């Protein structure tokens, strides 16, 4: 709860306590409009976030997988378990290309490779 409260406070410019009369509220709004925001938010694209967080996300994901006995019962190497995950980088590259949705120009080599590998394993849904 405190993390959520801190996140909210970091985004606030001023805290107003209710009940508040209308003229004080209007004054607070006017002051804030004149001042502008106290801090500028850094805006990142999804592609940038994926690039920055892929390795840590894979490590976190694998850490949670290791705790699941039913998943670990399947005989796979560590690499085989997460081989498809680094393809987030491929997704990031495609997002940064700024092509319209449905564009066929940017084929995902990693998605194609992953599909061919899975097809070769003869895996079928149960």
N, C-alpha and C positions, 0 to 999 in steps of 0.2 A: 504494500500500500504506500509506503513512504517513497519508493521509487516512482510510482505513478504521480504522487503529489509533487515530487521534485521536478518531474518532467513538465507538469502543468505550470508550475511556478517559473520555470525557465522560459516559458513562452509568454508570460504575462508582462505587461508594461506597468500595470497598477492594479492594486486590489481595492475593490470598493465593497463597503460593508452595508448590508441591508438592515433596517429600512433606511432609505436615502431619499431626500426630497428631490423633486424633478429638476429644480434649478441647479443643485449641486451636481447631479448626474450630467446635465447638459454642460456645465462648466468643465467637468472632468473629461468629457468627450471632446470638447473644443480644445482644451489644453493638449490632449493627446494628438489630435489631428494637426495642430500647429507643430508640435515636437517631432512627430513621426515615430517610428519604432526605435526602441533602445538598442537593439542589436539586429543585425541582418542574418537571416537564415541562409545557411549554405544549402543550395539545391544541387542534388546529384542525379544523374540519369540512372536508370536501372542498370544499364550496361556498366557504368562506373562502379556501382555498388557490387554487382556480380564479380567484377574483376578484383575488387579489393577484398571481398569476403569469401571467395570460393574455397581457398585452402582451409580456413578456419571452420567453415561450414561442413566441409568433408570430414574434418577431424572430429567435430562435435557429433555429426551423424554417425560416424563409425563407432565412437565411444558409446552411444546409446544402443547401437546394434549389438555390440559385444555383450551387453547385459541381458539380451534376450536369448535364452537357451534354445527356444524353438528355431530361431533364425540361425544360430551358431551351429545347430545340429546338421545343417546342410554343409557338405564338405566343399568349401570354396576357399581359395587363398584370399588374403586381405585385398590384394590387387584386383582379383576377379569380382569381389564384392562391391568395390567402389569405382571400377574402371569407367563406368558411364558417367559418373558425376563431374569429372573435370570438363566435360563438354559444355558446362555453363560458360566457359570462355568463348566457345563457338557461338553460343547464343548472344553473348555480349557483343561479339564482332558483328553479328547479323543485325542487332539492334542499332549499332552505331552507323550502319550503312544508310539509314534513313530512306529505305525503299518502301513503297506502298505495300500494304498487306496483300498477300497472295502472289507477290512477285516471285517468279521462279528463277531469277538470275542468281540469287545467293543460295545455292544448294548447301545443305549442311552435311559436310563430309563425315563428321563424327556421328550424326544421327544415322546416316546410311551404313557406316561401318558397324554401329551398334546393332542395327536391325539385321544385317547379314550374319553377324556373330550369333545373335539369339536364334535366328532361323536355323543355323548350322547345329545348334544344340538340341534341336528337336524338342523344345519345351512346348507343352500344351497346357491350356487351362484345365483345372480339375473340375 
